[in-house]
């Protein structure tokens, strides 16, 4: 009897330790996200960086709309995060799903890390995604997912991706969820079956920087 009680006691400690470890892991903050939040730019500097992001975005849109033969643009990690901090929730809060706040990005060599705070009824913590964006061919964008985590705990995102694809298809986007190099991948057909749209021909992710380039659709005589 004593051995049985001791066994139950040890088992309860083990299970409690596992549960506590899982909770601890899910409550951790990824290093890149913590660093992004700790970058405290002066308000006027942050506002200027956010303004620069908007100006570069509008220039890109204008180049595409005006059918510039070749167009390109680059965005720094600092500009993107400044815009996320300054303008996303203030001007475009309707775009942000309920419970999500403080998104931040980190640009590494060929990789993007995205993190945000998620508040649910029974859990609150940081969700982070690491993915590799690349072009399989012209206008065929692949977002190769390397991991998805709640804190430090790996999580499945198939259900969330399925909902995302369903909503995107309602808006006329051609998106698939598949595999590449053993990783899950979101495959986006950017031309959407419309030959008049411009061609995305190159993108690159470097430490602290994201570049994109393309060309106008060539009209046949």
DOMARPA-812668 format. One record per atom (N, C-alpha, C): residue in one letter; atom name; y negated, z, x negated. Coordinates in steps of 0.2 Angstrom, whole numbers, plus 5000, padded with zeros to 4 digits. Each point is the difference from the previous one (the first is absolute). Layout:
<pagus>
PAGU r a py pz px
PAGU A CA Y Z X
...
</pagus>
This chain:
<pagus>
PAGU r a py pz px
PAGU X N 5006 5000 4996
PAGU X CA 4994 5000 5004
PAGU X C 4994 5000 4996
PAGU X N 5000 5004 4994
PAGU X CA 4994 5000 4996
PAGU X C 4999 4994 4997
PAGU X N 5005 4996 4998
PAGU X CA 5000 4994 4996
PAGU X C 4997 4995 5005
PAGU X N 5002 5000 5007
PAGU X CA 4997 4996 5005
PAGU X C 4993 5001 5001
PAGU X N 4998 5006 5000
PAGU X CA 4993 5002 5001
PAGU X C 4996 4997 4994
PAGU X N 5002 5001 4994
PAGU X CA 4997 4998 4994
PAGU X C 4999 4992 5000
PAGU X N 5006 4997 5002
PAGU X CA 4999 4993 5001
PAGU X C 4995 4997 5004
PAGU X N 4999 5003 5006
PAGU X CA 4995 4999 5005
PAGU X C 4993 5001 4997
PAGU X N 5000 5005 4997
PAGU X CA 4993 5002 4997
PAGU X C 4998 4995 4994
PAGU X N 5005 4998 4996
PAGU X CA 4999 4995 4995
PAGU X C 4998 4993 5003
PAGU X N 5004 4998 5005
PAGU X CA 4999 4994 5004
PAGU X C 4993 5000 5003
PAGU X N 4998 5005 5003
PAGU X CA 4993 5001 5003
PAGU X C 4995 4999 4995
PAGU X N 5001 5003 4994
PAGU X CA 4995 4999 4995
PAGU X C 5000 4993 4997
PAGU X N 5005 4997 5000
PAGU X CA 5001 4993 4998
PAGU X C 4996 4995 5005
PAGU X N 5002 5001 5006
PAGU X CA 4997 4996 5005
PAGU X C 4992 5001 5001
PAGU X N 4998 5006 4999
PAGU X CA 4993 5002 5000
PAGU X C 4997 4997 4994
PAGU X N 5003 5000 4994
PAGU X CA 4997 4997 4994
PAGU X C 4999 4992 5001
PAGU X N 5005 4997 5003
PAGU X CA 5000 4993 5001
PAGU X C 4994 4998 5005
PAGU X N 5000 5004 5006
PAGU X CA 4995 4999 5004
PAGU X C 4993 5001 4997
PAGU X N 5000 5005 4997
PAGU X CA 4993 5002 4996
PAGU X C 4998 4995 4995
PAGU X N 5005 4997 4997
PAGU X CA 4999 4995 4995
PAGU X C 4998 4993 5003
PAGU X N 5003 4999 5006
PAGU X CA 4998 4994 5004
PAGU X C 4993 5001 5002
PAGU X N 4998 5005 5003
PAGU X CA 4993 5002 5002
PAGU X C 4995 4999 4995
PAGU X N 5002 5003 4994
PAGU X CA 4996 5000 4994
PAGU X C 4998 4993 4998
PAGU X N 5006 4996 4999
PAGU X CA 4999 4993 4998
PAGU X C 4996 4996 5005
PAGU X N 5001 5001 5006
PAGU X CA 4996 4996 5005
PAGU X C 4992 5002 5000
PAGU X N 4999 5006 4998
PAGU X CA 4993 5003 5000
PAGU X C 4996 4998 4993
PAGU X N 5004 4997 4995
PAGU X CA 4996 4999 4994
PAGU X C 4996 4994 5001
PAGU X N 4995 5000 4996
PAGU X CA 4995 4995 5000
PAGU X C 5001 4995 4994
PAGU X N 5001 4994 5001
PAGU X CA 5001 4995 4994
PAGU X C 4994 5000 4995
PAGU X N 5002 5000 4994
PAGU X CA 4994 5000 4995
PAGU X C 4995 4995 5000
PAGU X N 5002 4994 5002
PAGU X CA 4994 4995 5000
PAGU X C 4996 5001 5006
PAGU X N 5002 5003 5006
PAGU X CA 4996 5001 5005
PAGU X C 4995 5006 4999
PAGU X N 5003 5005 4997
PAGU X CA 4996 5006 4998
PAGU X C 4995 4998 4995
PAGU X N 5001 4996 4995
PAGU X CA 4995 4997 4996
PAGU X C 4994 4996 5004
PAGU X N 5003 4996 5004
PAGU X CA 4995 4996 5004
PAGU X C 4995 5005 5004
PAGU X N 5003 5005 5003
PAGU X CA 4995 5004 5004
PAGU X C 4996 5005 4995
PAGU X N 5002 5001 4994
PAGU X CA 4996 5004 4995
PAGU X C 4994 4996 4997
PAGU X N 5001 4993 5001
PAGU X CA 4994 4996 4997
PAGU X C 4994 5001 5004
PAGU X N 4996 5004 4998
PAGU X CA 4994 5002 5004
PAGU X C 4994 4996 4998
PAGU X N 4999 4994 5002
PAGU X CA 4994 4996 4999
PAGU X C 4994 5003 5003
PAGU X N 4994 5000 4997
PAGU X CA 4994 5002 5004
PAGU X C 4999 4996 5006
PAGU X N 4998 5003 5006
PAGU X CA 5000 4996 5006
PAGU X C 4996 4993 5000
PAGU X N 4995 5000 4996
PAGU X CA 4996 4993 4999
PAGU X C 5005 4995 4996
PAGU X N 5003 5003 4995
PAGU X CA 5005 4995 4997
PAGU X C 5006 4998 5004
PAGU X N 5002 5004 5004
PAGU X CA 5006 4998 5004
PAGU X C 4998 4995 5006
PAGU X N 4994 5002 5002
PAGU X CA 4997 4995 5005
PAGU X C 4999 4993 4997
PAGU X N 4997 5000 4994
PAGU X CA 4999 4994 4997
PAGU X C 5007 4996 4998
PAGU X N 5005 5004 4998
PAGU X CA 5006 4996 4999
PAGU X C 5003 4998 5007
PAGU X N 5000 5003 5005
PAGU X CA 5002 4998 5007
PAGU X C 4996 4994 5002
PAGU X N 4994 5000 4999
PAGU X CA 4995 4994 5001
PAGU X C 5003 4994 4996
PAGU X N 5001 5001 4994
PAGU X CA 5003 4994 4996
PAGU X C 5006 4998 5002
PAGU X N 5005 5004 5003
PAGU X CA 5006 4998 5003
PAGU X C 4999 4995 5006
PAGU X N 4995 5002 5004
PAGU X CA 4998 4997 5006
PAGU X C 4997 4993 4998
PAGU X N 4996 5000 4995
PAGU X CA 4997 4994 4998
PAGU X C 5005 4995 4997
PAGU X N 5004 5002 4996
PAGU X CA 5005 4996 4998
PAGU X C 5005 4997 5005
PAGU X N 5002 5004 5005
PAGU X CA 5004 4998 5006
PAGU X C 4996 4995 5004
PAGU X N 4994 5001 5001
PAGU X CA 4996 4995 5004
PAGU X C 4999 4993 4996
PAGU X N 5000 5001 4993
PAGU X CA 4999 4994 4996
PAGU X C 5007 4996 5001
PAGU X N 5005 5003 4999
PAGU X CA 5007 4997 5001
PAGU X C 5001 4997 5007
PAGU X N 4998 5003 5005
PAGU X CA 5000 4997 5007
PAGU X C 4996 4994 5000
PAGU X N 4994 5000 4998
PAGU X CA 4995 4995 5000
PAGU X C 5003 4994 4996
PAGU X N 5003 5001 4994
PAGU X CA 5002 4994 4996
PAGU X C 5006 4997 5004
PAGU X N 5004 5004 5003
PAGU X CA 5006 4997 5004
PAGU X C 4997 4996 5006
PAGU X N 4996 5003 5004
PAGU X CA 4997 4997 5006
PAGU X C 4996 4993 4998
PAGU X N 4997 5000 4994
PAGU X CA 4996 4994 4998
PAGU X C 5004 4995 4996
PAGU X N 5007 5001 5000
PAGU X CA 5005 4996 4997
PAGU X C 4998 4998 4993
PAGU X N 4998 5006 4996
PAGU X CA 4999 4999 4993
PAGU X C 5007 4997 4997
PAGU X N 4999 4995 4996
PAGU X CA 5007 4997 4997
PAGU X C 5004 5005 4997
PAGU X N 4997 5005 4996
PAGU X CA 5004 5005 4997
PAGU X C 4996 5007 5001
PAGU X N 5003 5005 5001
PAGU X CA 4997 5006 5001
PAGU X C 5004 5006 4997
PAGU X N 4997 5005 4998
PAGU X CA 5003 5006 4997
PAGU X C 4996 5006 5001
PAGU X N 5003 5006 4999
PAGU X CA 4996 5006 5001
PAGU X C 5004 5006 4997
PAGU X N 4997 5005 4997
PAGU X CA 5003 5005 4998
PAGU X C 4997 5007 5002
PAGU X N 5004 5005 5001
PAGU X CA 4998 5006 5003
PAGU X C 5003 5006 4995
PAGU X N 4995 5005 4998
PAGU X CA 5003 5005 4996
PAGU X C 5002 5006 5005
PAGU X N 5005 5003 4997
PAGU X CA 5003 5006 5003
PAGU X C 4994 5005 5002
PAGU X N 4995 5001 4996
PAGU X CA 4995 5004 5002
PAGU X C 4996 4998 5006
PAGU X N 4999 4993 5001
PAGU X CA 4996 4997 5005
PAGU X C 5004 5001 5007
PAGU X N 5007 4999 4999
PAGU X CA 5004 5001 5006
PAGU X C 5000 5007 5003
PAGU X N 5001 5004 4995
PAGU X CA 5000 5007 5002
PAGU X C 4994 5003 5003
PAGU X N 4994 4998 4997
PAGU X CA 4993 5002 5002
PAGU X C 5000 4997 5008
PAGU X N 5002 4994 5001
PAGU X CA 4999 4997 5007
PAGU X C 5005 5004 5005
PAGU X N 5006 5002 4997
PAGU X CA 5004 5004 5005
PAGU X C 4997 5007 5001
PAGU X N 4997 5003 4995
PAGU X CA 4997 5006 5001
PAGU X C 4993 5000 5004
PAGU X N 4996 4995 4999
PAGU X CA 4994 4999 5003
PAGU X C 5000 4997 5007
PAGU X N 5004 4995 5001
PAGU X CA 4999 4996 5006
PAGU X C 5005 4999 5005
PAGU X N 5007 5001 4997
PAGU X CA 5005 4998 5005
PAGU X C 5000 5005 5006
PAGU X N 5000 5006 4999
PAGU X CA 5000 5004 5006
PAGU X C 4993 5000 5004
PAGU X N 4995 4999 4996
PAGU X CA 4993 5000 5004
PAGU X C 4999 4994 5004
PAGU X N 5002 4994 4998
PAGU X CA 4999 4994 5003
PAGU X C 5006 4997 5003
PAGU X N 5006 5001 4998
PAGU X CA 5006 4997 5002
PAGU X C 5005 5005 5002
PAGU X N 4998 5005 5003
PAGU X CA 5005 5006 5002
PAGU X C 5005 4997 5005
PAGU X N 4998 4995 5004
PAGU X CA 5005 4998 5005
PAGU X C 5006 4996 4997
PAGU X N 4999 4998 4994
PAGU X CA 5005 4996 4996
PAGU X C 5006 5005 4997
PAGU X N 4998 5006 4999
PAGU X CA 5004 5005 4997
PAGU X C 5005 5004 5005
PAGU X N 5006 4999 4999
PAGU X CA 5005 5004 5004
PAGU X C 4999 5007 5001
PAGU X N 5001 5003 5005
PAGU X CA 4999 5007 5002
PAGU X C 5004 5004 4995
PAGU X N 4997 5005 4997
PAGU X CA 5003 5005 4995
PAGU X C 4999 4998 4993
PAGU X N 4997 4994 4999
PAGU X CA 5000 4998 4993
PAGU X C 4992 5001 4997
PAGU X N 5000 5003 4994
PAGU X CA 4993 5001 4998
PAGU X C 5000 4999 4992
PAGU X N 4994 4999 4997
PAGU X CA 4999 5000 4993
PAGU X C 5005 4995 4996
PAGU X N 5000 4994 5002
PAGU X CA 5005 4995 4996
PAGU X C 4996 4999 4993
PAGU X N 5005 4999 4995
PAGU X CA 4997 4998 4994
PAGU X C 5005 4996 4996
PAGU X N 4998 4996 4996
PAGU X CA 5004 4995 4996
PAGU X C 5000 5001 4993
PAGU X N 5005 4998 4996
PAGU X CA 5000 4999 4993
PAGU X C 5003 4994 4998
PAGU X N 4997 4996 4996
PAGU X CA 5002 4994 4997
PAGU X C 5003 5001 4993
PAGU X N 5006 4998 4999
PAGU X CA 5004 5000 4994
PAGU X C 5002 4993 4998
PAGU X N 5003 4999 4995
PAGU X CA 5002 4993 4998
PAGU X C 5006 4998 5005
PAGU X N 4998 4995 5003
PAGU X CA 5004 4997 5005
PAGU X C 5002 5004 5006
PAGU X N 4997 5006 5001
PAGU X CA 5002 5005 5005
PAGU X C 4994 5003 5004
PAGU X N 5001 5001 5006
PAGU X CA 4994 5004 5004
PAGU X C 5004 5006 5003
PAGU X N 4996 5006 4999
PAGU X CA 5002 5006 5003
PAGU X C 4995 5001 5006
PAGU X N 5003 5002 5005
PAGU X CA 4995 5002 5006
PAGU X C 5002 5007 5003
PAGU X N 4996 5004 5001
PAGU X CA 5001 5007 5002
PAGU X C 4995 5002 5006
PAGU X N 5002 5004 5004
PAGU X CA 4996 5002 5006
PAGU X C 5003 5007 5002
PAGU X N 4995 5004 5003
PAGU X CA 5002 5006 5003
PAGU X C 5002 4998 5008
PAGU X N 5006 5003 5001
PAGU X CA 5003 4999 5007
PAGU X C 5001 5007 5003
PAGU X N 4997 5000 5006
PAGU X CA 5001 5007 5004
PAGU X C 5003 4998 5007
PAGU X N 5006 5004 5000
PAGU X CA 5004 4999 5006
PAGU X C 5001 5007 5003
PAGU X N 5003 5001 5006
PAGU X CA 5001 5006 5003
PAGU X C 5003 5005 4996
PAGU X N 5006 4998 4997
PAGU X CA 5004 5005 4996
PAGU X C 5000 4999 4992
PAGU X N 4995 4996 4998
PAGU X CA 5000 4999 4993
PAGU X C 4993 4997 4998
PAGU X N 4998 5002 4994
PAGU X CA 4994 4997 4997
PAGU X C 5000 4999 4993
PAGU X N 4999 4994 4997
PAGU X CA 5001 4999 4993
PAGU X C 4998 4993 4998
PAGU X N 5001 4998 4994
PAGU X CA 4998 4994 4997
PAGU X C 5006 4995 5000
PAGU X N 4999 4994 5003
PAGU X CA 5005 4995 5000
PAGU X C 4997 4995 4995
PAGU X N 5005 4998 4996
PAGU X CA 4998 4995 4994
PAGU X C 5005 4994 5000
PAGU X N 4997 4994 4999
PAGU X CA 5004 4994 4999
PAGU X C 4999 4997 4994
PAGU X N 5005 4997 4996
PAGU X CA 4999 4997 4994
PAGU X C 5003 4993 5001
PAGU X N 4996 4994 4999
PAGU X CA 5002 4994 5002
PAGU X C 4998 4995 4995
PAGU X N 5003 4994 4999
PAGU X CA 4998 4995 4995
PAGU X C 4998 4994 5005
PAGU X N 4994 4998 5000
PAGU X CA 4998 4994 5003
PAGU X C 5001 4994 4996
PAGU X N 5003 4994 5002
PAGU X CA 5000 4994 4996
PAGU X C 5001 4994 5005
PAGU X N 4999 4994 4997
PAGU X CA 5001 4994 5004
PAGU X C 5006 4997 4998
PAGU X N 5004 4999 5005
PAGU X CA 5007 4996 4998
PAGU X C 4998 4993 5000
PAGU X N 4996 4998 5003
PAGU X CA 4997 4993 5000
PAGU X C 4993 5000 5003
PAGU X N 4997 4994 5000
PAGU X CA 4993 5000 5004
PAGU X C 5001 5002 5007
PAGU X N 4995 5005 5001
PAGU X CA 5000 5003 5007
PAGU X C 5006 5004 5003
PAGU X N 5004 5002 4995
PAGU X CA 5006 5004 5002
PAGU X C 4999 5006 4996
PAGU X N 4998 5005 5003
PAGU X CA 4998 5007 4997
PAGU X C 5006 5005 5001
PAGU X N 5002 5003 4994
PAGU X CA 5006 5004 5001
PAGU X C 4997 5007 4998
PAGU X N 5001 5005 5004
PAGU X CA 4998 5007 4998
PAGU X C 5007 5004 4999
PAGU X N 5002 5000 4994
PAGU X CA 5006 5003 4998
PAGU X C 4999 5008 4999
PAGU X N 5004 5004 5005
PAGU X CA 4999 5007 5000
PAGU X C 5005 5003 4995
PAGU X N 4997 5004 4996
PAGU X CA 5004 5004 4995
PAGU X C 5002 5007 5002
PAGU X N 4995 5003 5004
PAGU X CA 5002 5006 5003
PAGU X C 4995 5002 5005
PAGU X N 5002 5005 5004
PAGU X CA 4996 5003 5006
PAGU X C 5002 5007 5000
PAGU X N 4995 5004 4999
PAGU X CA 5001 5008 5000
PAGU X C 4995 5004 5004
PAGU X N 5003 5005 5002
PAGU X CA 4996 5006 5003
PAGU X C 5000 5005 4995
PAGU X N 4994 5001 4997
PAGU X CA 5000 5004 4994
PAGU X C 5004 4997 4995
PAGU X N 5005 5004 4997
PAGU X CA 5004 4997 4995
PAGU X C 5007 4998 5003
PAGU X N 5001 5000 5007
PAGU X CA 5006 4999 5003
PAGU X C 5000 4993 5003
PAGU X N 5006 4996 4998
PAGU X CA 5000 4993 5002
PAGU X C 5001 5000 5008
PAGU X N 4997 4995 5003
PAGU X CA 5001 5000 5007
PAGU X C 5001 4992 5002
PAGU X N 5004 4999 5005
PAGU X CA 5001 4994 5003
PAGU X C 4994 4997 5004
PAGU X N 4999 4994 5000
PAGU X CA 4994 4998 5004
PAGU X C 5002 4994 5004
PAGU X N 5006 4998 5001
PAGU X CA 5002 4994 5004
PAGU X C 4997 5000 5007
PAGU X N 5000 5006 5003
PAGU X CA 4998 5000 5007
PAGU X C 4992 4999 5000
PAGU X N 4996 5003 4995
PAGU X CA 4993 4998 5000
PAGU X C 4999 4993 4999
PAGU X N 5004 4997 4995
PAGU X CA 4999 4993 4998
PAGU X C 5002 4996 5006
PAGU X N 5005 5001 5004
PAGU X CA 5002 4996 5006
PAGU X C 4994 5000 5005
PAGU X N 4997 5006 5001
PAGU X CA 4994 5000 5004
PAGU X C 4994 4996 4998
PAGU X N 4999 5000 4993
PAGU X CA 4995 4997 4997
PAGU X C 5001 4992 5001
PAGU X N 5006 4998 4999
PAGU X CA 5001 4993 5000
PAGU X C 5000 4997 5008
PAGU X N 5002 5005 5004
PAGU X CA 4999 4998 5007
PAGU X C 4993 4999 5002
PAGU X N 4996 5005 4998
PAGU X CA 4992 4999 5002
PAGU X C 4997 4994 4996
PAGU X N 5002 4999 4994
PAGU X CA 4997 4994 4996
PAGU X C 5002 4993 5003
PAGU X N 5006 5000 5003
PAGU X CA 5003 4994 5003
PAGU X C 4996 4999 5006
PAGU X N 4998 5005 5004
PAGU X CA 4996 4999 5006
PAGU X C 4993 4997 4998
PAGU X N 4998 5001 4994
PAGU X CA 4993 4997 4998
PAGU X C 5001 4993 4997
PAGU X N 5006 4998 5000
PAGU X CA 5001 4993 4997
PAGU X C 5002 5000 4993
PAGU X N 5002 5005 4997
PAGU X CA 5002 5000 4993
PAGU X C 5008 4999 5000
PAGU X N 5002 4996 4994
PAGU X CA 5007 4999 4999
PAGU X C 5002 5005 4995
PAGU X N 5004 5005 5001
PAGU X CA 5002 5006 4996
PAGU X C 5007 5001 5000
PAGU X N 5003 5001 4995
PAGU X CA 5007 5002 5000
PAGU X C 5001 5006 4995
PAGU X N 5006 5004 5002
PAGU X CA 5002 5006 4996
PAGU X C 5006 4998 4997
PAGU X N 5001 5000 4993
PAGU X CA 5006 4998 4997
PAGU X C 5001 5003 4993
PAGU X N 5003 4997 4996
PAGU X CA 5002 5003 4993
PAGU X C 4998 4995 4995
PAGU X N 4998 5003 4994
PAGU X CA 4999 4996 4994
PAGU X C 5001 5004 4994
PAGU X N 5004 4998 4995
PAGU X CA 5002 5004 4994
PAGU X C 5002 5007 5002
PAGU X N 5004 5000 5006
PAGU X CA 5003 5007 5002
PAGU X C 4995 5005 5003
PAGU X N 4994 4998 5001
PAGU X CA 4995 5004 5003
PAGU X C 4998 4997 5007
PAGU X N 4998 5004 5005
PAGU X CA 4998 4998 5006
PAGU X C 4993 4996 4999
PAGU X N 4999 4995 5004
PAGU X CA 4994 4996 4999
PAGU X C 4997 4998 5007
PAGU X N 4994 5000 5000
PAGU X CA 4996 4997 5006
PAGU X C 4998 4993 4998
PAGU X N 5002 4995 5003
PAGU X CA 4998 4993 4998
PAGU X C 4995 4997 5006
PAGU X N 4995 4998 4997
PAGU X CA 4994 4998 5005
PAGU X C 4999 4993 4998
PAGU X N 5000 4996 5006
PAGU X CA 4999 4992 4999
PAGU X C 4992 5000 5002
PAGU X N 4996 4999 4995
PAGU X CA 4993 5000 5001
PAGU X C 4997 4994 5004
PAGU X N 5003 4994 4999
PAGU X CA 4997 4994 5004
PAGU X C 5001 5001 5007
PAGU X N 5005 5004 5003
PAGU X CA 5001 5001 5007
PAGU X C 5001 4994 5004
PAGU X N 5003 4995 4996
PAGU X CA 5001 4993 5004
PAGU X C 4994 4996 5001
PAGU X N 4994 5002 4997
PAGU X CA 4994 4997 5001
PAGU X C 4997 4996 4994
PAGU X N 5001 4994 4999
PAGU X CA 4999 4996 4994
PAGU X C 4992 5000 4998
PAGU X N 4996 5002 5005
PAGU X CA 4993 5000 4998
PAGU X C 4998 5006 4996
PAGU X N 5004 5005 5000
PAGU X CA 4998 5007 4996
PAGU X C 5001 4998 4993
PAGU X N 4995 5004 4996
PAGU X CA 5000 4999 4993
PAGU X C 5007 5003 4996
PAGU X N 5001 4998 4994
PAGU X CA 5006 5001 4997
PAGU X C 4999 5006 4995
PAGU X N 5004 5005 5000
PAGU X CA 5000 5006 4995
PAGU X C 5004 4997 4995
PAGU X N 4998 5000 4994
PAGU X CA 5003 4997 4994
PAGU X C 5002 5005 4995
PAGU X N 4996 5006 4999
PAGU X CA 5001 5004 4995
PAGU X C 4998 5007 5002
PAGU X N 5004 5005 4998
PAGU X CA 4997 5007 5000
PAGU X C 5003 5004 4994
PAGU X N 4996 5005 4998
PAGU X CA 5002 5004 4994
PAGU X C 4998 5007 5001
PAGU X N 5004 5005 4998
PAGU X CA 4998 5007 5000
PAGU X C 5001 5002 4993
PAGU X N 4994 5003 4998
PAGU X CA 5000 5003 4993
PAGU X C 4997 5007 5001
PAGU X N 5001 5004 4994
PAGU X CA 4997 5007 5001
PAGU X C 4993 5000 5002
PAGU X N 4999 5003 5006
PAGU X CA 4993 5001 5003
PAGU X C 4997 4993 5003
PAGU X N 5004 4995 5000
PAGU X CA 4997 4994 5003
PAGU X C 5005 4995 5004
PAGU X N 4997 4997 5005
PAGU X CA 5004 4996 5004
PAGU X C 4996 4993 5000
PAGU X N 5004 4994 4999
PAGU X CA 4997 4994 5000
PAGU X C 5004 4995 5005
PAGU X N 4996 4996 5003
PAGU X CA 5003 4995 5005
PAGU X C 4996 4993 4999
PAGU X N 5004 4995 5001
PAGU X CA 4997 4993 4999
PAGU X C 5003 4995 5005
PAGU X N 4997 4995 5002
PAGU X CA 5003 4995 5004
PAGU X C 4996 4994 5000
PAGU X N 5001 4995 5004
PAGU X CA 4997 4994 5001
PAGU X C 4999 4998 5007
PAGU X N 4995 4995 5001
PAGU X CA 5000 4998 5007
PAGU X C 5005 4995 5002
PAGU X N 5001 4999 5006
PAGU X CA 5005 4995 5002
PAGU X C 4997 4993 4999
PAGU X N 5004 4996 4997
PAGU X CA 4997 4993 4999
PAGU X C 5002 4996 5006
PAGU X N 4994 4997 5003
PAGU X CA 5001 4996 5006
PAGU X C 5002 4993 4998
PAGU X N 5004 4997 5003
PAGU X CA 5003 4993 4999
PAGU X C 4995 4995 5003
PAGU X N 4998 4995 4996
PAGU X CA 4995 4995 5003
PAGU X C 5003 4996 5006
</pagus>
